[in-house]
């Protein structure tokens, strides 16, 4: 996977000349922000991501026989926003995508597997009601109609949503969730009828020519912000939960990456500059006497190496980062 890098076309205000610069490292990014090119960096990074999504949508459309798109990836990789942006590109190809979250197929909490620490194991494939999912897929691909479920996280129960679905010939189901690439999920669907995408922070920004920002830390930073803003979770709780999440990924996500038809890098070149001043105050709630402090301090020191971007209006409303920081034009 090629490391993240972008090219900018710069109009030199003093000389009037146009020149081109290449950004590859944190230092390059900081200099571009300092020199007033923040908007250019954001626009180019977003265009490059849009181009990657467009290629995937074109591939799906050109195959002509895809009925199900499966999107998987580890926690906080941006799977949900990717599925929504991919849907827009499929619409531009005159297809009708219908996104379905695999989370809505969770079994009732009373049936959820328990991990080795006695906690609910939502990362397990057996937390998904496979019987119901298989039955719905079979009915839909056979031309029938189903009522989609909705999982209520507050009560830990699966409910019927009232939304009924029938697939027209030009409709494509889009399943998004950490188990999207697990063969147990869709083993009854012919390979030619499905297209599988693995989404993650595959190529983080580099510190220098020899080392890159940790892709795991960048995902944890996203998750701390998202859980704090939208799930009422403290940074302490998110950090405590992270080792369990990582174990679940090692068991239920990464081994199935090999089945992907393509990989999608969800990193935005500028993202840690945007997230910096949103996450630092959250991390400051963790004091040196708390067990989560070493992790918090490591993340704090990482973020401080980035020059901040505080004008959030520069981010488009469909930016993948808005899944974590808010202000998206998508409904989640």
ABEGO torsion letter per residue (X at the ends): XBBBBBBBBBBBAAAGBBBBBBBABAAAAAAAAAAGAAAAAAAAAAAAAAAAAAAAAAAAAAAGABABBBBBEBBGAGAAAAAAAAAAAAAAAGBBBBBBBAAAABBBAAABBBBAAGBBBAABAAABBAAAAAAAAAAAAAGBBBBBBBBBAAAGBBBBAGBBBBBBAABBBBBBEAAAABAAAAAABBAAABBBBBBBBABBBBABAABBBBAAAAAAAAAAAAAAAAAGBBAAAAAAAAAAAAAAAAAAAAAAAAABABBBBABBAAAAAAAAAAAAAAAAABBAABAAAAAAAAAAAAAAABBBBABAAABBAABAAAAAAEGBABBX
